[in-house]
Amino acid sequence: MRVVPRVGMAARIVHLGDEEETVVEEVRDGGRVVVAGGVTFVLNPMTGRFVREGDPYYGVRLVLAA
């Protein structure tokens, strides 16, 4: 089951083992687009994970706190 994003929830930006704590700033398109840390992430339909807009499915990810 996927965590539904909401403004103010804790999250982590993950890239190649590096993690940065952040907070969800904006939720758009029914929860399929999330802005966190000033970066826009989109829900990848293939993996069900949020990846930085414009990145491939294995790019920079946003992991929402459960």
C-alpha positions in Angstrom: 0.0 0.0 0.0 1.3 3.4 -1.0 1.6 6.3 1.6 -0.6 9.2 0.5 1.4 12.4 0.5 0.2 15.5 2.4 1.7 18.9 3.0 3.9 19.0 6.1 4.8 15.3 6.2 8.4 14.2 6.7 10.3 12.7 3.7 13.8 11.9 2.5 15.4 12.7 -0.8 17.6 9.7 -1.7 20.3 9.6 -4.3 23.1 7.0 -4.6 23.0 6.2 -0.9 22.9 9.9 0.2 19.8 11.0 2.1 18.5 14.4 2.9 15.7 15.0 5.3 13.0 17.3 4.0 9.3 18.1 4.3 6.5 17.9 1.7 5.7 21.5 0.6 3.0 21.0 -2.0 0.9 18.1 -3.4 -0.6 18.3 -6.9 -2.5 16.2 -9.4 -4.3 14.1 -6.8 -1.1 13.1 -5.1 0.9 12.1 -8.2 3.1 15.2 -8.1 4.9 16.3 -4.9 7.2 19.3 -4.2 9.7 18.7 -1.4 12.9 20.6 -0.7 12.1 22.9 -3.6 12.3 19.9 -6.0 9.3 18.5 -8.0 8.9 14.7 -7.8 6.4 12.7 -10.0 5.0 9.3 -9.3 6.5 6.8 -11.7 3.7 4.5 -13.0 6.1 1.6 -13.5 7.7 1.5 -10.0 5.1 3.4 -7.9 7.9 5.6 -6.5 8.4 9.3 -6.6 11.3 10.3 -8.8 12.6 13.8 -9.5 10.8 15.3 -12.5 12.7 14.5 -15.7 14.7 11.7 -14.1 14.4 8.0 -15.2 12.7 5.6 -12.8 16.0 4.9 -11.0 16.9 8.6 -10.5 16.7 10.7 -7.4 13.8 9.5 -5.3 11.5 10.9 -2.6 10.7 8.6 0.2 7.7 9.6 2.3 7.6 8.8 6.0 5.0 6.1 6.8 
